[in-house]
Amino acid sequence: MIKLYFQTSVGRRCNPRFFYPLIRTIFAVSNINPKSVKISLISTNDKEIQKLNFAYRNKNQPTDVLSFLYSEQDNKESVDGEIFISLEKANSQAKLYEQTLCSEMARLFAHGVLHLLGIDHEIKNQKNKFFSMQEDSLNHFWERKIKNTNCIQKI
């Protein structure tokens, strides 16, 4: 069972109709199918994510996405964690990469989910696998995406 919880500190939150199909695609492409998934997806701003980045990674700068796994299980039967995405960073990167905001949000979410699955691009022998799975997931998702479903909702 997949449960996504959507929270915000910036007045706009991620749209469940966009992110549920995306996470299912990520699991299908990664060939990892946990029995239980509980992920909180928190949309935030640069100021808040910078505080988290400093507190947990000792990097005093904003980042685009951070993920935190609540409990580690080698068998991948359960995924329980949080993904923080800076909407400010996502907007600026979307412009920089000449992508839509939803395209960048999808990339950041996929990135965070893969980290929660224990795949880490900072480990040399996992880097190619990580980015290959990320891109494959996104390509499959965009082929099947629900039309006219926005990734962000105002609340």
N, C-alpha and C positions, 0 to 999 in steps of 0.2 A: 504494500500500500504506500502510495506517495502522498505526503502531506506537505504542502508549501504554505508558509505563513508570510504574509506581506506586511511590512512595517515601514514607516517613513519618519524622518525628522525634518523633512523639507516641504511638506504640503502636497507632494505628488508621490504616488506609490506605483509599484510594478503591477501590471495587469495579469491576473491569473490566467486568462484565456490565451495569453501569449506564452507564458512561461511553463505551463503544464505540458503542452506538446513538445516544447524544447527539451525539457528534462527527460521525457520519455525517449526522444531521439538520441540524446547523449548516452543513455543507458544501452539502447539498442546498438549503437555504433561501437561503444566501448566493450560490448559483450559482457557487461557486469550488470546483473539484475538483482539488486538487494531486495529482500523481503519487506523491509521496513525503511522508509525514507521520511525524515522530518528535517526540513530545512527552512530556516527563517531567512528571507531575502529582504534586506534593509536598504532602502534608498536613502542616501545621506548627502552631505556636501563636503567640500574640500577641508573645511575647518575640522569637522568631526572625524573624518577618516584620517587626517593628519595626526590627531590625538591618539587614535588607535594604532596607527603605524608606528608612532614613537613608543607607545606603551608596550607593544608586543614584538616589534622588530627593531627598535632603537634607531629608526629612521625618521628624522624630524622634517618630513615633507609629505604632502598629500600623495596618495596613490589612487589608482583607478578602482581596484578590487582587492578585498581581503576576505579570506575564508578561515573559519575556525571550526575544527572538528571537536565535538563534545566528548566522544569516546572512540578510541581506535580499536578496530576489529580487523584482523588480518583476513578473515574469510569474506569480507564485504557483504555480509548478510544484512547489515544495518548501517545506515548513514544518518547521522544526527549532527547537525551543525548550523552555522550561520554564514551568510555571504553578505558583505557590505559592498555596495557600489556607490561611488561618488557620481551623482548626476552632473555635477559641474565638470568633472574630469571626462565623463562619458560624452558630454556635449562638445567639449573642446577637441577630444580625440576624433569624434565623428567628423567634425569640420576638417581637421588635419588630414585624415585618411580619405576624405571625400565620400563618406558613408552617411547613411541615415542614423538618427539616434537609436532606432530600434535595432539596426544591424550591429552597432557598437554595444548596445546593452546585451544582445544575444551573445556576442563574443565574450564579454566580461562575465556573464552568467556561466557560460560553458567553461570558461577558465576556472572560475570558482568551484564549480561542481567537480571538475577533474581533480583539483587539489583535495577536495573532500573525499574523493575515491582513493586518495593516497598516491596519485601520480604527480610527480614534481619535476618541472622543467629545469630547476636549478641543480638537479642531480644529472651529471653528464650523460650517463647511459639511458636516461629517461626523456631527455629533451626532445629528440625527434619523435618519439612515440607520443608525447604529450601534445605537441603542436599538430601532428598528423591527426590525432583523435579529435582535437578541437576543430580543425578545419573540416574534417569529414562529417562531424556532427552538424556543423553549421550548414554545409552544403546540402545534406539530407533534409535538414529542417526547412531551409528556404524552398526546396522542391515541393514540400507538402504544406507549407504555412497556410493557415486560415487567412483568407483575404480580408482586408480592411480591419484587422485586429491590431490596435495600437499597443505598444509595450508599456506605456505610462498612462496612468489615470490621475486626474486631479481629484483631491478629496476635500 
